[in-house]
Amino acid sequence: MICSNKELYNESLGIALVLMLFFAFYFLLARTPDKRIFTNYLRSRRLMAGALLTLTTTS
């Protein structure tokens, strides 16, 4: 089975979109310890999730 470049491109975009959505929701919903030391880590995870969700909705 030979795929054309256009088909391969469209399929890779679809896979990238699914992966971006997965990691965005993982960054938002995954559990982390409630220690104070993790506040910057949580903030960066939320920012990354927001950026990924923004990219997935604009593509």
Secondary structure as UniProt FT lines:
FT   HELIX           5..29
FT   HELIX           36..38
FT   HELIX           39..58
//
